[in-house]
Amino acid sequence: MFDKSPVLNELDLAAPVTAHLSPEIDPVATQDLQHLKQCISVLFAFYRRPLKDEEFIKYLQLWLERMVR
């Protein structure tokens, strides 16, 4: 996802996380950021469930790391 979005590629790793997007961001960037938020939300929804599959938990953790880095 990051490779396909110039906006996400240009984000500073130390940039603060905000709930509201700046109005001057173009619609494509807004769409990319919304998609990223949705992906992270889905991963957290699975992560909060009581799971016994250690391999699945490991993959969830890896994907979460990739999304929030």
DAFENNOR-V608383 format. One record per residue. PHI is phi in whole degrees, -180 to 180 (999 if undefined). OMEGA is omega in degrees with one decimal (NA if undefined). Layout:
phi->PHI omega->OMEGA
phi->PHI omega->OMEGA
This chain:
phi->999 omega->-178.8
phi->-66 omega->-177.9
phi->-63 omega->-176.4
phi->-92 omega->-176.6
phi->-118 omega->177.8
phi->-61 omega->-179.5
phi->-66 omega->-179.9
phi->-69 omega->177.0
phi->-65 omega->-176.1
phi->-88 omega->179.8
phi->-66 omega->176.2
phi->-73 omega->-179.2
phi->-62 omega->-180.0
phi->-96 omega->-179.4
phi->-65 omega->179.4
phi->-70 omega->176.1
phi->-86 omega->179.8
phi->-126 omega->179.4
phi->-81 omega->-177.3
phi->-113 omega->179.8
phi->-89 omega->178.9
phi->-65 omega->-178.1
phi->-67 omega->-178.9
phi->-83 omega->176.4
phi->-75 omega->-177.8
phi->-69 omega->-176.0
phi->-60 omega->179.0
phi->-66 omega->178.4
phi->-64 omega->178.2
phi->-60 omega->178.9
phi->-64 omega->178.2
phi->-62 omega->179.9
phi->-67 omega->177.0
phi->-63 omega->179.1
phi->-63 omega->177.1
phi->-61 omega->178.6
phi->-61 omega->179.4
phi->-65 omega->179.0
phi->-61 omega->179.6
phi->-64 omega->178.8
phi->-62 omega->179.3
phi->-64 omega->179.1
phi->-62 omega->178.4
phi->-66 omega->177.9
phi->-61 omega->176.8
phi->-70 omega->-176.4
phi->-65 omega->-179.2
phi->-76 omega->-178.5
phi->-74 omega->174.9
phi->-73 omega->-176.6
phi->-117 omega->178.3
phi->-109 omega->-177.8
phi->-81 omega->-176.1
phi->-63 omega->-179.7
phi->-67 omega->177.6
phi->-63 omega->177.9
phi->-62 omega->179.0
phi->-62 omega->178.5
phi->-65 omega->176.2
phi->-59 omega->179.8
phi->-63 omega->178.6
phi->-63 omega->179.5
phi->-66 omega->177.1
phi->-63 omega->177.2
phi->-60 omega->-179.6
phi->-65 omega->-176.9
phi->-76 omega->-174.7
phi->-99 omega->176.2
phi->-72 omega->NA
